[in-house]
């Protein structure tokens, strides 16, 4: 079960933790390129669902780029932040609280042209049944022929090299300094515990610190590809990042998979 309380607590830090200006400038061109391959009537807006949208930054950027984008997330606090960010950007957008497996009930079948699920969100599902339900739900909420774009960590590399630490992130504003250190614990059951250690200080004062943690399933490329095909997706293409680099299981930091939906039949 996904730890909603952990992400509710982290929602106030999330936009500090990510350098959104740099990230969006690097990633949005690739997303536009991939979504632009969808068949649609010229002059009509493509409808996109950002599943696990967090604070809504990708969805907001896609709306600015001319897409009709809706956001969903299981964390109520993240959705609240997403609505605030959209209002700040002067946009009227829909952000709804809905987790994996709940999207077609919330939005209906054959509703969206495209679906993005970014930020290593799927690995929060800890068993094959939950993953199958989520991917079937993705396929159901997409129109036949719709496109899915998934971004996970490259867990083939993480598992092979026991990559525990990720680069730290810093944030400074006025007298406040924040440092975010991320690392994995490799658990005996084959899952990971993902930890975020947060250091905060005012001015020249000493740092306070706290740790928030959640569990992840380190899904390999082959495992995820098989699950996607079983759920009703075809035409899988693999990339190493959201800039379109080729995927190398021994070197890529991320795994990005695009695929085409067909009607899901149980």
BAFI-3210 file (N, C-alpha, C; in Angstrom, 3 decimals, decimal comma, padded with zeros to 6 digits):
// residues 266
n [1|2|3|4|5|6|7|8|9|10|11|12|13|14|15|16|17|18|19|20|21|22|23|24|25|26|27|28|29|30|31|32|33|34|35|36|37|38|39|40|41|42|43|44|45|46|47|48|49|50|51|52|53|54|55|56|57|58|59|60|61|62|63|64|65|66|67|68|69|70|71|72|73|74|75|76|77|78|79|80|81|82|83|84|85|86|87|88|89|90|91|92|93|94|95|96|97|98|99|100|101|102|103|104|105|106|107|108|109|110|111|112|113|114|115|116|117|118|119|120|121|122|123|124|125|126|127|128|129|130|131|132|133|134|135|136|137|138|139|140|141|142|143|144|145|146|147|148|149|150|151|152|153|154|155|156|157|158|159|160|161|162|163|164|165|166|167|168|169|170|171|172|173|174|175|176|177|178|179|180|181|182|183|184|185|186|187|188|189|190|191|192|193|194|195|196|197|198|199|200|201|202|203|204|205|206|207|208|209|210|211|212|213|214|215|216|217|218|219|220|221|222|223|224|225|226|227|228|229|230|231|232|233|234|235|236|237|238|239|240|241|242|243|244|245|246|247|248|249|250|251|252|253|254|255|256|257|258|259|260|261|262|263|264|265|266]
n.u [000,846|000,527|002,185|000,440|000,519|003,211|003,821|001,992|003,134|005,514|004,789|004,990|007,668|008,284|008,364|010,560|012,532|012,919|014,441|012,591|012,527|014,820|014,388|011,886|012,412|014,160|012,677|010,047|010,133|010,638|008,365|006,356|007,110|006,697|003,955|002,950|002,935|000,587|-002,453|-004,770|-007,405|-006,539|-006,030|-007,461|-007,341|-005,203|-006,106|-004,709|-003,672|-002,065|-000,908|-000,266|000,572|001,783|002,837|001,871|003,454|004,415|001,962|000,933|002,864|002,400|-000,197|000,362|001,752|-000,189|-001,830|-004,672|-004,668|-005,046|-004,688|-003,913|-003,562|-002,694|-002,238|-003,700|-002,657|-000,666|-002,282|-003,625|-001,485|-000,908|-003,194|-002,893|-000,520|-001,383|-003,300|-001,624|-000,248|-002,174|-004,034|-006,889|-007,478|-008,036|-007,521|-007,521|-008,002|-006,889|-005,793|-003,526|-005,215|-007,686|-008,415|-009,992|-012,488|-012,845|-012,619|-013,758|-014,075|-011,931|-011,090|-008,879|-006,351|-003,649|-001,361|000,699|003,101|005,227|008,408|009,281|007,074|005,406|006,889|006,102|004,098|003,831|003,535|002,799|000,078|-001,036|000,376|-000,515|-003,241|-003,068|-001,875|-003,759|-005,857|-004,785|-004,778|-007,493|-008,531|-007,444|-007,975|-008,493|-005,472|-004,232|-001,473|001,006|003,376|005,955|008,092|010,669|013,191|016,238|016,241|017,545|020,239|020,522|020,092|022,066|024,481|024,184|023,378|023,171|023,023|021,758|022,251|022,558|020,140|019,758|018,349|017,853|016,584|016,267|017,056|016,908|018,071|018,005|018,671|018,538|018,915|019,053|018,526|018,743|017,658|018,405|016,191|015,423|013,374|013,502|012,538|012,847|013,699|013,029|014,581|014,412|016,407|016,143|017,606|017,553|018,072|018,260|019,648|022,837|022,504|022,395|021,811|018,645|017,249|015,417|013,928|012,140|010,416|009,667|008,384|009,589|009,222|011,703|011,424|012,429|013,470|012,607|010,636|008,721|008,077|006,869|004,656|003,297|002,628|000,985|-001,126|-002,294|-000,894|001,001|003,692|006,081|008,609|011,864|013,653|016,453|016,105|014,093|014,723|015,064|017,264|019,037|018,257|020,284|020,820|022,945|023,958|022,219|020,503|017,790|014,731|012,643|009,590|007,605|004,378|001,642|-001,849|-004,370|-007,758|-008,601|-009,055|-010,523]
n.v [-001,199|002,206|004,839|007,309|009,255|009,836|011,227|013,288|014,660|015,401|017,129|019,932|020,357|019,489|021,054|022,556|020,714|019,853|021,104|022,748|024,474|023,839|021,107|020,889|022,314|020,584|018,208|018,582|019,085|016,446|015,062|016,459|015,799|012,997|012,796|014,219|012,426|011,102|010,143|012,535|014,948|017,774|020,909|020,309|019,882|017,632|015,293|014,729|012,720|013,157|010,920|010,289|012,950|014,639|017,794|018,974|020,085|019,111|018,733|021,332|022,582|021,216|022,068|024,760|024,322|023,733|021,522|019,677|019,017|016,937|016,317|013,723|012,321|010,267|011,520|013,805|016,231|016,778|017,194|019,481|021,301|021,240|022,442|025,012|025,763|025,803|027,838|029,959|030,112|031,134|029,441|027,439|024,379|020,818|018,950|015,975|013,840|010,699|007,425|004,864|002,423|003,487|005,265|004,944|004,634|007,146|008,865|007,590|005,266|005,021|007,737|009,522|010,769|010,456|009,364|010,135|008,951|009,726|010,336|008,107|006,746|004,415|002,246|002,366|000,591|-002,561|-005,250|-007,875|-008,119|-005,593|-003,980|-005,034|-004,363|-001,560|-000,988|-002,119|-000,425|001,994|001,373|001,117|003,681|005,101|006,073|003,716|003,003|005,095|006,797|005,851|007,099|006,250|006,775|005,497|004,853|003,364|000,355|-001,981|-001,278|-000,200|-002,472|-004,248|-002,910|-002,200|000,462|002,839|005,555|008,727|011,783|014,637|017,245|020,773|023,721|027,160|030,037|033,288|033,446|030,775|027,456|024,389|020,919|017,954|014,597|011,520|008,025|004,432|001,562|-001,816|-004,271|-007,453|-008,859|-008,339|-005,902|-002,266|000,223|003,504|006,395|009,754|012,140|015,072|018,127|021,168|024,670|027,896|030,924|031,253|029,222|025,956|022,792|021,282|017,981|015,439|012,309|010,832|008,004|005,418|002,436|000,653|-001,139|-002,482|-002,389|-004,164|-003,636|-005,689|-006,950|-004,884|-004,434|-006,857|-006,827|-004,580|-005,417|-007,578|-006,217|-005,020|-003,306|-002,214|-001,984|-001,148|001,122|001,905|004,238|006,109|008,342|011,320|012,905|011,600|009,916|006,879|003,707|002,115|-000,641|-000,985|001,501|003,740|006,223|006,370|004,662|004,931|004,216|004,100|003,370|001,872|001,887|-000,640|-001,818|-003,162|-006,477|-008,679]
n.w [000,000|-000,842|000,819|001,794|003,791|004,087|001,713|001,874|004,009|002,808|000,837|001,107|000,797|-001,735|-004,141|-003,569|-003,495|-006,088|-009,004|-010,882|-013,100|-014,632|-014,975|-016,351|-018,701|-019,901|-020,189|-021,212|-024,066|-025,085|-024,141|-025,539|-028,146|-028,198|-027,490|-029,574|-031,657|-031,596|-033,169|-034,175|-034,657|-036,552|-034,940|-032,675|-029,133|-027,495|-025,020|-021,917|-019,208|-016,198|-014,211|-010,814|-010,258|-008,431|-007,361|-009,611|-011,663|-014,198|-015,517|-015,579|-017,187|-019,579|-020,210|-020,696|-023,000|-024,791|-024,441|-023,201|-020,098|-017,298|-013,804|-011,433|-008,205|-005,405|-003,010|-000,948|-000,026|-001,934|-004,188|-003,369|-003,355|-006,088|-007,183|-006,110|-007,411|-010,078|-009,970|-009,315|-011,680|-013,263|-014,449|-015,198|-014,109|-013,787|-010,968|-009,283|-006,453|-006,688|-006,771|-008,095|-009,986|-009,553|-011,480|-013,865|-012,726|-011,705|-013,929|-016,114|-018,929|-021,861|-022,059|-022,205|-024,459|-023,993|-021,419|-018,722|-016,425|-014,158|-012,446|-010,962|-009,885|-010,184|-008,931|-006,269|-005,933|-004,562|-005,218|-007,608|-008,233|-007,580|-009,368|-011,829|-011,694|-011,692|-014,219|-015,950|-015,375|-016,321|-019,068|-019,523|-019,011|-021,055|-024,472|-027,155|-028,771|-027,573|-025,923|-023,551|-021,224|-019,262|-016,465|-014,649|-012,114|-013,285|-012,425|-013,026|-013,126|-010,519|-008,894|-009,829|-009,298|-006,705|-006,091|-003,846|-002,973|-004,010|-005,883|-003,749|-003,053|-002,950|-001,428|-001,210|000,319|001,176|004,538|004,904|004,588|002,912|002,747|000,946|001,227|-000,389|-000,195|-000,554|001,294|001,048|001,181|002,753|001,536|-001,136|-001,833|-001,646|000,790|000,576|001,461|002,563|003,782|005,494|005,930|007,649|008,121|009,673|008,762|010,198|011,943|013,564|011,912|011,753|011,548|009,821|008,883|006,268|005,017|002,634|001,067|-001,833|-004,927|-006,782|-009,930|-012,701|-016,137|-017,923|-016,376|-016,098|-018,777|-019,554|-017,870|-018,854|-021,475|-020,862|-019,700|-021,870|-023,576|-026,406|-028,849|-027,482|-026,524|-025,452|-023,469|-022,106|-020,583|-019,999|-022,096|-024,360|-024,764|-025,627|-024,110|-021,755|-019,956|-018,207|-017,650|-017,871|-016,003|-015,671|-016,606|-019,255|-020,678|-023,514|-024,800|-026,605|-026,225|-026,195|-026,249|-023,134|-022,257|-020,060]
ca.u [000,000|001,309|002,156|-000,052|000,921|004,586|003,822|001,307|004,121|006,591|004,251|005,471|009,072|008,517|008,772|011,904|013,412|013,144|014,713|011,586|012,856|015,760|013,810|010,844|013,008|014,805|011,780|008,828|010,269|010,479|006,959|005,614|007,441|006,043|002,503|002,630|002,813|-000,766|-003,405|-005,860|-007,857|-005,794|-006,740|-008,086|-006,409|-005,072|-006,401|-003,620|-003,772|-000,823|-001,174|000,774|001,016|002,496|002,426|001,258|004,313|004,394|000,633|000,843|003,713|001,743|-001,288|000,989|002,211|-001,334|-002,549|-005,719|-004,057|-005,671|-003,782|-004,456|-002,557|-003,326|-001,981|-004,568|-001,829|-000,054|-003,318|-003,841|-000,358|-001,057|-004,211|-002,287|000,432|-002,141|-003,870|-000,518|000,096|-003,312|-004,673|-007,993|-007,179|-008,644|-006,652|-008,382|-007,353|-007,178|-004,582|-003,451|-006,336|-008,933|-008,534|-011,131|-013,696|-012,939|-012,721|-014,465|-013,284|-011,605|-011,274|-007,701|-005,482|-002,337|-001,192|002,076|003,303|006,643|008,948|009,473|005,857|004,897|007,516|005,448|003,266|004,787|003,307|002,396|-001,364|-001,262|000,903|-001,429|-004,454|-002,761|-001,654|-005,058|-006,597|-004,222|-005,234|-008,931|-008,830|-006,952|-008,660|-007,718|-004,408|-003,633|-000,057|001,455|004,787|006,337|009,488|011,140|014,642|016,751|016,526|018,532|021,531|020,494|020,236|023,339|025,602|023,799|023,467|022,385|022,883|021,451|022,836|021,772|019,517|019,787|017,419|018,123|015,692|016,473|017,924|016,629|018,821|017,500|019,452|017,782|019,770|018,201|019,252|017,969|018,021|018,060|015,497|015,591|012,298|013,676|012,044|013,727|013,173|013,507|014,687|014,783|016,868|015,940|018,335|017,073|018,728|017,979|020,853|024,045|022,152|022,674|020,824|017,730|017,133|014,381|013,954|010,884|010,741|008,591|008,881|009,516|009,525|012,642|010,946|013,387|012,918|011,877|009,434|007,744|007,642|005,934|003,423|002,610|002,047|-000,114|-002,229|-002,921|-000,109|001,823|004,645|006,913|009,901|012,601|014,602|017,239|015,709|013,008|015,249|015,090|018,492|018,851|018,297|021,376|020,549|024,144|024,468|021,185|019,988|016,352|014,067|011,417|008,924|006,381|003,625|000,346|-002,921|-005,506|-008,831|-008,224|-010,068|-010,205]
ca.v [000,000|003,430|005,610|008,649|010,182|010,254|012,245|014,457|015,391|015,885|018,008|021,309|020,409|018,873|022,038|023,000|019,573|019,690|022,300|022,565|025,228|023,043|019,805|021,016|022,736|019,407|017,077|018,891|018,836|015,017|014,716|017,015|015,018|011,698|012,989|014,729|011,312|010,562|010,528|013,384|015,940|019,042|021,992|019,867|019,642|016,272|015,170|014,008|012,509|012,999|010,055|010,573|014,264|015,406|019,197|019,404|020,909|018,634|018,990|022,773|022,866|020,689|022,986|025,921|023,909|023,555|020,285|019,654|018,076|016,736|015,658|012,883|011,838|009,672|012,379|014,978|017,423|017,054|017,754|020,846|022,091|021,342|023,462|026,310|026,078|026,145|029,168|030,917|030,242|031,716|028,390|026,670|022,979|019,819|018,054|015,160|012,812|009,348|006,628|003,814|001,490|004,227|006,330|004,743|004,895|008,591|009,604|006,822|004,516|005,637|009,167|010,337|010,410|010,091|009,284|010,135|008,543|010,070|010,525|006,848|006,569|003,040|001,338|002,370|-000,610|-003,518|-006,634|-008,048|-007,884|-004,148|-003,456|-005,439|-003,550|-000,188|-000,913|-002,354|000,821|002,925|000,987|001,356|005,118|005,616|005,700|002,739|003,658|006,150|006,582|005,956|007,408|005,917|007,040|004,906|004,650|002,163|-000,553|-002,976|-000,764|-000,069|-003,791|-004,865|-002,197|-001,809|001,926|003,222|006,994|009,599|013,112|015,487|018,443|021,878|024,827|028,325|031,174|034,180|032,883|029,341|026,507|023,024|019,896|016,708|013,453|010,382|006,763|003,199|000,370|-003,015|-005,108|-008,884|-009,405|-007,917|-004,543|-001,225|001,328|004,774|007,360|011,139|012,814|016,495|019,015|022,548|025,624|029,319|031,733|030,507|028,272|024,546|022,088|020,257|016,938|014,426|011,316|010,215|006,781|004,627|001,215|000,599|-002,381|-002,140|-003,074|-004,199|-003,311|-006,839|-007,156|-003,855|-004,639|-007,984|-006,379|-003,683|-006,203|-008,353|-005,295|-004,592|-002,290|-002,704|-001,036|-000,600|001,715|002,204|005,355|006,211|009,532|012,077|013,722|010,731|009,138|005,443|003,011|001,180|-001,171|-000,940|002,862|004,779|006,519|006,160|003,860|005,527|003,345|004,562|002,239|002,174|001,165|-001,202|-002,113|-004,227|-007,525|-009,594]
ca.w [000,000|-000,932|002,058|001,499|004,842|003,817|000,665|002,425|004,811|001,944|-000,208|001,258|000,388|-003,038|-005,141|-003,203|-003,716|-007,523|-009,807|-011,920|-014,314|-015,416|-015,324|-017,367|-019,968|-020,486|-020,388|-021,955|-025,512|-025,363|-023,947|-026,677|-029,330|-028,125|-027,537|-030,897|-032,589|-031,500|-034,210|-033,698|-035,625|-036,458|-034,283|-031,422|-028,032|-026,982|-023,589|-021,259|-017,767|-015,435|-013,064|-009,823|-010,738|-007,413|-007,246|-010,856|-012,509|-015,578|-016,074|-015,841|-018,348|-020,777|-020,539|-021,323|-024,330|-025,670|-024,195|-022,190|-019,154|-015,994|-012,867|-010,366|-007,257|-004,228|-001,856|-000,900|000,132|-003,228|-005,049|-002,909|-003,874|-007,539|-007,448|-005,807|-008,471|-011,277|-009,735|-009,391|-013,106|-013,955|-015,239|-014,634|-014,395|-012,916|-010,202|-008,438|-005,648|-007,181|-006,829|-009,102|-009,927|-009,328|-012,469|-014,760|-011,942|-011,518|-015,189|-017,132|-019,900|-023,155|-021,798|-022,496|-025,578|-023,485|-019,965|-018,254|-015,032|-014,068|-011,105|-010,234|-009,094|-010,212|-007,981|-004,957|-005,896|-004,000|-005,604|-008,995|-008,365|-007,576|-010,623|-012,899|-011,568|-012,086|-015,656|-016,591|-015,176|-017,297|-020,395|-019,593|-019,038|-022,340|-025,701|-027,934|-029,519|-026,775|-025,566|-022,167|-021,034|-017,887|-016,083|-013,393|-012,006|-013,933|-011,319|-013,454|-012,663|-009,062|-008,285|-010,216|-008,698|-005,342|-006,062|-002,671|-002,775|-005,133|-005,650|-002,845|-003,606|-002,000|-001,661|-000,353|000,134|002,308|005,574|005,039|003,774|002,997|002,064|000,839|000,920|-000,704|-000,241|-000,453|002,046|000,296|002,151|002,549|000,706|-002,513|-001,999|-001,145|001,575|000,036|002,547|002,278|004,987|005,252|006,841|007,506|009,024|009,494|008,909|010,562|012,986|013,314|011,104|012,234|010,554|009,951|007,812|005,881|004,288|002,049|000,425|-003,284|-005,630|-007,851|-011,130|-013,806|-017,448|-018,452|-015,569|-016,432|-020,158|-019,564|-017,205|-019,780|-022,555|-020,283|-019,433|-023,107|-024,270|-027,509|-029,447|-026,421|-026,868|-024,232|-023,477|-020,885|-019,831|-020,618|-023,183|-025,532|-024,908|-025,698|-022,827|-021,497|-018,614|-017,378|-017,474|-017,810|-014,670|-015,673|-017,628|-019,780|-021,639|-024,161|-025,339|-027,211|-025,549|-026,900|-025,299|-022,201|-022,134|-018,968]
c.u [000,883|001,102|001,754|000,422|002,340|004,603|002,985|002,305|005,197|006,109|004,791|006,926|009,274|008,972|010,111|012,932|013,802|013,436|013,799|011,923|013,774|015,127|012,792|011,421|013,674|013,795|010,566|008,997|010,097|009,022|006,111|005,875|006,712|004,523|002,068|002,491|001,421|-001,619|-004,511|-006,216|-007,048|-006,649|-007,448|-007,008|-006,391|-005,351|-005,383|-003,924|-002,379|-001,179|000,007|001,414|001,793|001,958|002,023|002,140|004,354|003,055|000,472|001,663|003,071|000,549|-000,737|001,453|001,047|-002,113|-003,655|-005,319|-004,759|-004,676|-004,521|-003,314|-003,281|-003,187|-002,845|-003,751|-001,116|-001,059|-003,606|-002,736|-000,473|-002,092|-003,663|-001,322|-000,283|-002,757|-002,804|-000,109|-001,047|-004,073|-005,830|-007,817|-007,894|-007,558|-007,536|-007,558|-007,813|-005,865|-004,604|-004,597|-007,679|-009,267|-009,749|-012,450|-013,929|-013,257|-013,532|-013,518|-013,036|-011,686|-010,115|-006,953|-004,122|-002,316|000,292|002,103|004,802|007,113|009,069|008,271|005,376|005,571|006,981|004,449|004,170|004,566|002,731|000,908|-001,661|-000,765|-000,028|-002,701|-004,214|-002,608|-002,934|-005,928|-006,100|-004,782|-006,718|-009,253|-008,339|-007,878|-007,845|-006,710|-003,746|-002,231|000,160|002,943|005,100|007,802|009,740|012,652|015,018|017,180|017,397|019,917|021,588|020,746|021,595|024,515|025,360|023,985|022,563|022,065|022,564|022,022|021,961|021,221|019,539|018,772|017,763|017,151|015,801|017,473|017,782|017,479|018,268|018,434|018,669|018,738|018,887|019,042|018,303|018,541|017,546|017,491|015,569|014,527|012,386|013,122|013,095|012,969|013,847|013,432|015,041|015,137|016,883|016,653|017,831|017,749|018,288|019,266|022,078|023,768|022,470|021,521|019,941|017,625|015,987|014,475|012,533|011,205|009,486|009,208|008,661|009,785|010,461|012,328|012,007|012,683|012,085|010,581|008,344|007,219|006,622|004,601|002,617|001,931|000,875|-001,342|-002,908|-002,196|000,775|002,835|005,516|008,234|010,566|013,570|015,330|016,922|014,574|013,526|015,427|016,364|018,163|018,986|019,451|021,182|021,741|024,616|023,389|020,706|018,500|015,951|012,777|010,852|007,704|005,701|002,266|-000,715|-003,863|-006,567|-008,431|-009,367|-009,647|-010,405]
c.v [001,250|004,271|007,054|009,654|010,698|011,374|013,457|015,325|016,038|016,934|019,430|021,465|020,077|019,882|022,685|021,946|019,431|021,053|022,234|023,316|024,408|021,737|019,928|021,441|021,564|018,352|017,371|018,712|017,360|014,607|015,230|016,199|013,682|011,830|013,498|013,652|010,679|011,042|011,373|014,392|017,227|020,135|021,607|019,610|018,161|016,280|014,238|013,885|012,353|012,219|010,154|011,910|015,054|016,817|019,809|020,104|020,437|018,934|020,452|023,135|022,362|021,544|024,235|025,612|023,584|022,279|020,508|018,599|018,119|016,012|014,843|012,411|011,277|010,548|013,628|016,258|017,780|017,696|019,205|021,767|022,284|022,410|024,855|026,724|026,483|027,543|030,245|031,165|030,850|030,731|027,762|025,219|022,078|018,962|017,308|014,139|011,443|008,609|005,633|002,820|002,160|005,193|006,156|004,928|006,394|009,311|008,886|006,135|005,346|007,163|010,023|009,825|009,911|010,093|009,285|009,718|008,624|010,065|009,259|006,524|005,118|002,111|001,413|001,233|-001,798|-004,964|-006,690|-007,767|-006,385|-003,517|-003,791|-004,603|-002,128|-000,065|-001,190|-001,109|001,899|002,639|001,301|002,834|005,780|005,204|004,612|003,451|004,793|005,781|006,735|006,250|007,207|006,263|006,455|005,078|003,409|001,183|-001,734|-002,565|-000,692|-001,420|-004,412|-004,248|-001,818|-000,296|002,422|004,711|007,694|010,985|013,937|016,700|019,529|022,952|025,938|029,432|032,067|033,580|031,366|028,521|025,108|022,110|018,592|015,601|012,218|009,107|005,592|002,290|-000,837|-004,042|-006,587|-009,486|-008,972|-006,538|-003,563|-000,359|002,596|005,818|008,743|011,794|014,318|017,294|020,443|023,432|027,030|030,100|030,876|029,491|026,842|023,900|021,189|019,193|015,999|013,494|010,845|009,055|006,141|003,431|001,279|-000,826|-002,026|-002,921|-003,015|-003,905|-004,469|-007,081|-006,154|-004,043|-005,768|-007,576|-005,456|-004,462|-007,036|-007,481|-004,802|-003,492|-002,944|-001,629|-000,359|-000,080|002,173|003,361|005,385|007,423|010,223|013,149|012,885|009,961|007,647|004,797|002,013|000,640|-001,088|000,480|003,916|004,980|006,193|005,146|004,569|004,569|004,060|003,345|002,716|001,295|000,521|-001,524|-003,299|-005,214|-008,482|-011,038]
c.w [000,000|000,322|001,753|002,534|004,609|002,790|001,044|003,190|003,938|000,944|-000,111|000,830|-001,085|-004,090|-004,805|-003,597|-005,184|-008,160|-011,030|-013,202|-015,209|-015,872|-016,452|-018,711|-020,670|-020,914|-021,258|-023,462|-025,884|-025,209|-025,101|-027,944|-029,341|-028,206|-028,906|-031,950|-032,555|-032,671|-033,593|-034,778|-035,457|-035,816|-033,005|-030,375|-027,677|-025,485|-022,949|-019,772|-017,194|-014,179|-012,102|-010,147|-009,713|-007,320|-008,580|-011,860|-013,965|-016,241|-016,438|-017,081|-019,639|-021,183|-021,218|-022,745|-025,266|-025,505|-023,158|-021,159|-017,810|-015,099|-011,834|-009,485|-006,041|-002,994|-001,928|-000,801|-001,171|-004,178|-004,660|-003,420|-005,385|-007,906|-007,171|-006,913|-009,756|-011,140|-009,861|-010,844|-013,922|-014,818|-014,476|-015,063|-013,398|-012,282|-009,208|-007,660|-006,139|-007,323|-007,966|-008,902|-009,763|-010,461|-013,369|-014,020|-011,784|-012,838|-016,265|-018,095|-021,168|-023,086|-022,307|-023,722|-025,100|-021,973|-019,656|-016,785|-014,779|-012,609|-010,282|-009,345|-009,048|-009,200|-006,551|-004,822|-005,580|-004,399|-007,011|-009,202|-008,438|-008,866|-011,780|-012,876|-012,067|-013,597|-016,436|-016,496|-016,141|-018,694|-020,582|-019,735|-020,330|-023,479|-026,414|-028,831|-028,780|-026,319|-024,077|-022,162|-019,558|-017,655|-014,702|-013,296|-012,799|-012,836|-011,729|-012,966|-011,142|-008,390|-008,596|-009,478|-007,238|-005,152|-004,939|-002,624|-004,090|-004,853|-004,712|-003,584|-002,531|-002,405|-000,685|-000,703|001,364|003,281|005,708|004,071|004,013|002,209|002,115|000,393|000,749|-000,773|-000,048|000,634|001,245|001,270|001,765|001,643|-000,754|-002,818|-001,457|-000,151|001,075|001,131|002,002|003,609|004,696|006,334|006,597|008,547|008,672|009,739|009,172|011,660|012,598|012,543|011,969|011,151|010,879|008,755|007,555|004,949|003,718|001,345|-001,086|-003,774|-006,790|-009,125|-012,225|-015,122|-017,991|-017,695|-015,960|-017,854|-020,251|-018,949|-018,121|-020,904|-022,068|-020,061|-020,703|-023,832|-025,324|-027,897|-028,397|-026,985|-025,579|-024,460|-022,132|-020,042|-020,574|-021,572|-024,448|-025,751|-024,974|-024,325|-022,796|-020,091|-017,670|-017,076|-017,291|-016,376|-014,562|-016,734|-017,995|-020,818|-022,195|-024,776|-025,829|-026,560|-026,558|-025,851|-024,444|-022,077|-021,046|-019,432]
res [x|x|x|x|x|x|x|x|x|x|x|x|x|x|x|x|x|x|x|x|x|x|x|x|x|x|x|x|x|x|x|x|x|x|x|x|x|x|x|x|x|x|x|x|x|x|x|x|x|x|x|x|x|x|x|x|x|x|x|x|x|x|x|x|x|x|x|x|x|x|x|x|x|x|x|x|x|x|x|x|x|x|x|x|x|x|x|x|x|x|x|x|x|x|x|x|x|x|x|x|x|x|x|x|x|x|x|x|x|x|x|x|x|x|x|x|x|x|x|x|x|x|x|x|x|x|x|x|x|x|x|x|x|x|x|x|x|x|x|x|x|x|x|x|x|x|x|x|x|x|x|x|x|x|x|x|x|x|x|x|x|x|x|x|x|x|x|x|x|x|x|x|x|x|x|x|x|x|x|x|x|x|x|x|x|x|x|x|x|x|x|x|x|x|x|x|x|x|x|x|x|x|x|x|x|x|x|x|x|x|x|x|x|x|x|x|x|x|x|x|x|x|x|x|x|x|x|x|x|x|x|x|x|x|x|x|x|x|x|x|x|x|x|x|x|x|x|x|x|x|x|x|x|x|x|x|x|x|x|x|x|x|x|x|x|x]
***
